[in-house]
Amino acid sequence: MAEQQIRFDDGAAYEQMMGIWSRSAGEIFLDWLAPPLGLRWIDIGCGNGAFTELLVERCSPVEVQGIDPSEAQLAFARTRPASRLAKFHQGDAMALPFADSSFDAAVMALVLVFVPDPAKGVREMFRVVVPGGEVVTYMWDMLGGGNPLDPIHSELQAMGMGGTRPPRMEASRMEALRDLWIGAGLEEVQTREITVHRTFANFDDFWTSSLKSPALQPTVAAMKSGDVETLISRVRARLPADADGRITAGARAHAIRGHRPK
């Protein structure tokens, strides 16, 4: 499948497609981090604010700054309850608009494979946290079948169809994440795997939700109707329904944490 830029410009669609998945993984991620309350956070690639909301709800931060390139996503984020505290800005993960040592913790939630230069993005996170501050991320295992959309991507690939994938999927490998964190000079590096499941009312619920992805919708929209029906049949076979017609799908993320040396 082709690797090219994927633009997330619809906050409401992202919420239905990926926001629910993000929060499920984010809950486990924050349980693992167990951060102190009252920190200053920067949420890089905050998108529509799905993970930012978790930070505000669970971590009692004194400050949260959200950065994302999509103004449409940010507009949705600003409608969330988290906006009573969090501030959202349009910006670039590789050139954060903040001074050195501005935050206690920097996070990217499901973002790193979309950053054109992941190493530069990690170095920017390092730069903006204080000495002793934490730099963290979780990212779907894009090369190991962990993406929630992989049931569809895999069948598209088997059918020889084109598709759009993030530009730096290699950065989702656990070994690659560790290399990036150590290469940036971070210490006390730890990793873990996060597995989550999501139950849909039926196959149509799964299919409709998944097609809100800008990585899938244009590809499926351009397919012949017969090919779409074949694709649906193949994906349906991968996700058998239970006795009530519900579909349960799984996803797997890789998480990493490290501290800037004091």
C-alpha positions as CSV (number, residue, x, y, z in Angstrom):
1,M,0.0,0.0,0.0
2,A,1.1,3.5,-0.7
3,E,2.7,5.5,2.1
4,Q,1.7,9.2,1.9
5,Q,0.4,12.0,4.0
6,I,-2.9,11.3,5.8
7,R,-4.8,14.4,6.9
8,F,-7.2,14.3,9.8
9,D,-9.5,17.2,9.3
10,D,-12.8,16.0,10.8
11,G,-12.8,16.0,14.6
12,A,-16.3,14.4,14.9
13,A,-15.5,11.6,12.4
14,Y,-12.2,11.0,14.2
15,E,-14.0,10.6,17.5
16,Q,-16.3,7.9,16.1
17,M,-13.5,6.1,14.2
18,M,-10.4,6.4,16.5
19,G,-11.2,8.5,19.5
20,I,-12.8,5.6,21.3
21,W,-9.9,3.3,20.6
22,S,-7.5,6.0,21.7
23,R,-9.2,6.5,25.1
24,S,-9.3,2.7,25.7
25,A,-5.5,2.4,25.1
26,G,-4.9,5.8,26.9
27,E,-6.6,4.6,30.1
28,I,-4.2,1.6,30.3
29,F,-1.3,3.9,29.3
30,L,-2.0,6.3,32.2
31,D,-2.4,3.5,34.6
32,W,1.1,2.4,33.7
33,L,2.6,5.8,33.9
34,A,0.9,6.6,37.2
35,P,2.0,10.3,36.9
36,P,1.9,12.6,39.9
37,L,-0.9,15.1,40.0
38,G,-0.4,18.7,39.3
39,L,2.0,18.5,36.4
40,R,2.4,20.8,33.4
41,W,1.7,18.7,30.2
42,I,2.1,19.1,26.5
43,D,0.0,16.9,24.3
44,I,1.7,16.8,20.9
45,G,-0.5,15.8,17.9
46,C,-3.5,16.2,20.3
47,G,-5.9,15.9,17.3
48,N,-9.5,16.3,18.5
49,G,-8.5,16.2,22.2
50,A,-9.4,12.5,23.0
51,F,-6.3,11.9,25.0
52,T,-6.1,15.5,26.3
53,E,-9.5,14.9,27.9
54,L,-8.1,11.9,29.7
55,L,-5.2,14.0,31.1
56,V,-7.5,16.6,32.4
57,E,-10.0,14.0,33.9
58,R,-7.4,11.8,35.5
59,C,-4.2,13.7,36.2
60,S,-5.3,17.0,37.7
61,P,-2.7,18.9,35.7
62,V,-2.0,22.6,36.4
63,E,-1.5,23.2,32.7
64,V,-2.1,21.3,29.4
65,Q,-1.0,22.7,26.0
66,G,-2.3,20.8,23.0
67,I,-0.5,21.1,19.6
68,D,-1.8,19.8,16.3
69,P,-1.5,20.8,12.6
70,S,-5.2,20.5,11.9
71,E,-7.3,23.5,12.8
72,A,-10.4,21.5,12.2
73,Q,-9.4,18.9,14.8
74,L,-8.5,21.6,17.2
75,A,-11.9,23.2,16.8
76,F,-13.5,20.0,17.9
77,A,-11.0,19.7,20.8
78,R,-12.1,23.2,22.0
79,T,-15.7,21.9,22.4
80,R,-14.6,19.3,25.0
81,P,-14.9,19.8,28.8
82,A,-11.1,19.6,28.9
83,S,-11.0,23.1,27.3
84,R,-11.8,24.6,30.6
85,L,-8.1,24.0,31.4
86,A,-6.4,22.8,28.2
87,K,-5.3,25.3,25.6
88,F,-5.1,24.2,21.9
89,H,-2.7,25.6,19.3
90,Q,-2.0,24.9,15.7
91,G,1.7,23.8,15.4
92,D,4.3,21.4,14.2
93,A,5.6,18.5,16.3
94,M,9.1,19.0,14.9
95,A,9.2,22.7,15.9
96,L,7.2,23.2,19.1
97,P,6.3,26.8,19.9
98,F,7.5,26.7,23.5
99,A,10.7,27.5,25.3
100,D,13.1,24.9,26.6
101,S,12.1,23.2,29.9
102,S,8.5,24.5,29.8
103,F,6.7,21.3,30.9
104,D,7.0,18.4,33.3
105,A,5.8,15.8,30.8
106,A,5.5,15.6,27.0
107,V,3.2,13.0,25.4
108,M,2.3,11.9,21.8
109,A,-0.8,9.7,21.7
110,L,-1.0,7.6,18.4
111,V,1.0,10.2,16.6
112,L,4.7,9.3,16.1
113,V,4.3,7.4,12.7
114,F,2.7,10.6,11.2
115,V,5.7,12.8,12.1
116,P,7.9,13.2,9.0
117,D,11.1,12.9,11.1
118,P,10.2,10.9,14.3
119,A,13.7,11.4,15.8
120,K,13.3,15.2,15.5
121,G,9.9,15.0,17.1
122,V,11.3,13.0,20.1
123,R,14.2,15.5,20.4
124,E,11.6,18.3,20.6
125,M,9.8,16.5,23.4
126,F,13.1,16.2,25.2
127,R,13.8,19.9,24.7
128,V,10.5,21.2,26.1
129,V,10.5,19.1,29.3
130,V,12.4,20.1,32.5
131,P,15.4,18.1,33.6
132,G,13.9,15.0,35.2
133,G,10.8,15.4,33.1
134,E,9.1,12.5,31.3
135,V,8.8,11.9,27.6
136,V,6.1,9.3,26.7
137,T,4.2,7.9,23.8
138,Y,1.9,5.0,22.7
139,M,1.5,4.0,19.1
140,W,-0.4,1.2,17.4
141,D,1.9,-1.6,16.3
142,M,1.5,-0.7,12.6
143,L,3.8,-3.4,11.2
144,G,2.6,-6.2,13.6
145,G,-1.1,-6.2,12.9
146,G,-2.0,-3.9,15.9
147,N,-3.8,-1.1,14.0
148,P,-7.6,-1.2,14.7
149,L,-8.1,-0.8,10.9
150,D,-5.9,-3.8,10.0
151,P,-8.8,-6.2,9.3
152,I,-9.6,-3.9,6.3
153,H,-6.0,-3.0,5.4
154,S,-5.0,-6.6,5.3
155,E,-7.8,-7.6,3.0
156,L,-7.2,-4.6,0.7
157,Q,-3.6,-5.8,0.4
158,A,-4.6,-9.4,-0.3
159,M,-6.9,-8.1,-3.1
160,G,-4.0,-6.1,-4.6
161,M,-5.8,-2.8,-3.9
162,G,-4.0,0.4,-3.1
163,G,-4.4,2.1,0.2
164,T,-2.8,4.9,2.3
165,R,-0.6,4.1,5.3
166,P,1.3,6.5,7.6
167,P,4.7,7.6,6.3
168,R,6.9,6.3,9.2
169,M,5.3,3.0,10.3
170,E,8.7,1.7,11.2
171,A,8.7,4.0,14.2
172,S,5.9,1.9,15.8
173,R,8.2,-1.1,16.4
174,M,9.2,-1.5,20.0
175,E,12.8,-1.7,19.1
176,A,12.6,1.4,17.0
177,L,10.9,3.3,19.9
178,R,13.6,2.3,22.3
179,D,16.3,3.4,19.8
180,L,14.6,6.8,19.4
181,W,14.3,7.3,23.1
182,I,17.8,6.3,23.9
183,G,19.1,8.2,20.9
184,A,17.5,11.4,22.2
185,G,19.4,11.0,25.4
186,L,16.5,9.9,27.6
187,E,17.2,7.7,30.6
188,E,15.3,5.1,32.6
189,V,13.6,4.0,29.4
190,Q,10.8,1.5,29.9
191,T,8.4,-0.1,27.4
192,R,5.2,-2.1,27.5
193,E,2.5,-3.5,25.2
194,I,-1.1,-2.4,25.5
195,T,-3.9,-4.6,24.1
196,V,-7.5,-3.3,23.9
197,H,-10.8,-4.6,22.4
198,R,-13.8,-2.7,21.2
199,T,-17.3,-4.2,20.6
200,F,-19.5,-2.9,17.8
201,A,-23.3,-3.4,17.7
202,N,-22.9,-5.3,14.4
203,F,-20.7,-5.5,11.3
204,D,-22.3,-2.4,9.7
205,D,-21.3,-0.5,12.9
206,F,-17.7,-1.6,12.5
207,W,-17.6,-0.9,8.8
208,T,-19.2,2.5,8.9
209,S,-17.0,3.6,11.8
210,S,-13.8,2.4,10.1
211,L,-14.6,4.1,6.8
212,K,-14.5,7.5,8.6
213,S,-10.7,7.0,8.5
214,P,-9.0,9.3,5.9
215,A,-6.6,6.4,5.3
216,L,-9.5,4.2,4.1
217,Q,-12.4,6.2,2.9
218,P,-10.8,7.6,-0.4
219,T,-9.6,4.1,-1.4
220,V,-12.9,2.4,-0.8
221,A,-14.8,5.3,-2.5
222,A,-12.7,4.8,-5.6
223,M,-13.3,1.0,-5.8
224,K,-15.8,-0.7,-8.1
225,S,-19.0,-1.8,-6.4
226,G,-18.2,-5.4,-7.0
227,D,-14.8,-5.0,-5.4
228,V,-16.3,-3.3,-2.4
229,E,-18.7,-6.1,-1.9
230,T,-15.8,-8.6,-2.1
231,L,-13.9,-6.6,0.4
232,I,-16.8,-6.4,2.8
233,S,-17.3,-10.2,2.5
234,R,-13.6,-10.8,3.3
235,V,-13.5,-8.5,6.2
236,R,-16.7,-9.9,7.6
237,A,-15.2,-13.4,7.5
238,R,-12.3,-12.1,9.7
239,L,-14.6,-10.7,12.3
240,P,-17.3,-13.3,13.1
241,A,-20.3,-12.0,15.0
242,D,-21.5,-13.4,18.3
243,A,-25.0,-14.7,18.9
244,D,-26.4,-11.2,19.2
245,G,-24.6,-10.0,16.0
246,R,-22.0,-8.0,17.8
247,I,-18.5,-7.7,16.5
248,T,-15.4,-7.5,18.8
249,A,-12.2,-6.2,17.3
250,G,-8.8,-5.9,18.9
251,A,-5.8,-3.6,18.7
252,R,-2.3,-3.5,20.1
253,A,-0.1,-0.5,20.9
254,H,3.5,-0.1,21.9
255,A,4.2,2.3,24.8
256,I,7.4,3.9,26.0
257,R,8.6,6.3,28.7
258,G,11.8,7.9,29.6
259,H,13.2,10.8,31.6
260,R,15.3,13.7,30.6
261,P,18.5,13.5,32.7
262,K,18.6,15.8,35.7
